[in-house]
Amino acid sequence: MADYSIRLYRDSDYTAVRDLFAEGTIEHTRVAFKHAFTLRRVWIFLGVVFLLPLLLVESIAFSIGSLALALVGLWLGTRDLYASYVRHALSDDMLDIKKYYLQRDGHCFWVAESDGVVVGMVAAVPSSYPGGERHTELKRMSVARSHRGKGIAKALCRTLIDFSRERGCQAVVLETTLGHQAAHNLYKRMGFRWQHSTFLNHPLAKAVDFKFFFYKFDIPTRRQ
Ligand SMILES: CC(C)(COP(=O)(O)OP(=O)(O)OC[C@H]1O[C@@H](n2cnc3c(N)ncnc32)[C@H](O)[C@@H]1OP(=O)(O)O)[C@@H](O)C(=O)NCCC(=O)NCCS
């Protein structure tokens, strides 16, 4: 039997869900950073950073120092891609969760609780994408590391799909990023299909290939 239950968000969950969301998002920095090294333009940039001081100042120490600085800059920049996304969310829909999600039509917020502790979360909003008038958008999916691999995300997904179906919605849509490999697997497993990808609006996004992947799940008219 499952050792967790899914329920609606309560005010007492506020700090736990904000922390869970921030941790679940920032942890993808490492994957995005590693991905940057699969890109030729990043290697060219690092090569120039290394060679230029060597040619101009003829100092290997200076070259190594420049390279180290560039790597630190790349790490901090990649981290900021996620951190700026978190900052925005925490000061936007995640600022007054009850008001934003539980007091507006078509919105909702659930948590997974285990032994009195919040270990998972997901939110629903009416889709703002063009043509998505009868679509629900899935947001803020996150499960605590300690409770992953137990089917909690699938249960949260199903709760949101049931909610959308009951509201007469035709589809559930969502965006995720490259670093969220487990999330890609989760959504495909639940029957979502990849539609298209777009770059995040951030100066570094194109340079490091930071994209949002847009998925859609067409809700069957009857439960299967
Ligand atoms: C993605 C995430 C929500 C999955 O939560 P979870 O409760 O562990 O997932 P579940 O146990 O319900 O597993 C659902 C499916 O996800 C996939 N999955 C889960 N963990 C995975 C992993 N470590 N690697 C690859 N695939 C994984 C599997 O396809 C799995 O289905 P299966 O077990 O039937 O094959 C969780 O890893 C997480 O919170 N990550 C950080 C935040 C995040 O990425 N959120 C998504 C933002 S869009």
The ligand as an ORCA input file, in Angstrom:
! r2SCAN-3c Opt
* xyz 0 1
  C      10.533     14.128    -12.134
  C      10.077     13.737    -10.740
  C       8.885     14.624    -10.385
  C       9.657     12.268    -10.727
  O       9.102     11.968     -9.455
  P       8.941     10.454     -8.919
  O       7.896     10.465     -7.855
  O      10.259      9.913     -8.563
  O       8.395      9.714    -10.218
  P       7.587      8.339    -10.228
  O       8.122      7.439     -9.168
  O       6.119      8.631    -10.224
  O       8.021      7.762    -11.641
  C       7.335      8.140    -12.799
  C       8.170      7.855    -14.039
  O       9.202      8.815    -14.139
  C      10.361      8.230    -14.733
  N      11.450      8.370    -13.773
  C      11.358      8.597    -12.439
  N      12.588      8.727    -11.901
  C      13.459      8.568    -12.903
  C      14.884      8.595    -12.985
  N      15.640      8.814    -11.906
  N      15.455      8.418    -14.184
  C      14.712      8.208    -15.279
  N      13.362      8.169    -15.273
  C      12.744      8.346    -14.102
  C      10.019      6.779    -14.998
  O       9.554      6.702    -16.341
  C       8.879      6.514    -14.051
  O       7.944      5.582    -14.502
  P       8.206      3.993    -14.287
  O       8.765      3.823    -12.923
  O       6.836      3.416    -14.439
  O       9.140      3.643    -15.383
  C      11.222     13.902     -9.686
  O      12.377     13.250    -10.161
  C      11.560     15.347     -9.374
  O      10.914     15.968     -8.544
  N      12.592     15.906    -10.015
  C      13.030     17.260     -9.751
  C      12.012     18.296    -10.166
  C      11.557     18.094    -11.589
  O      12.306     17.724    -12.466
  N      10.278     18.426    -11.808
  C       9.676     18.381    -13.094
  C       9.553     19.758    -13.575
  S       8.704     19.811    -15.146
*
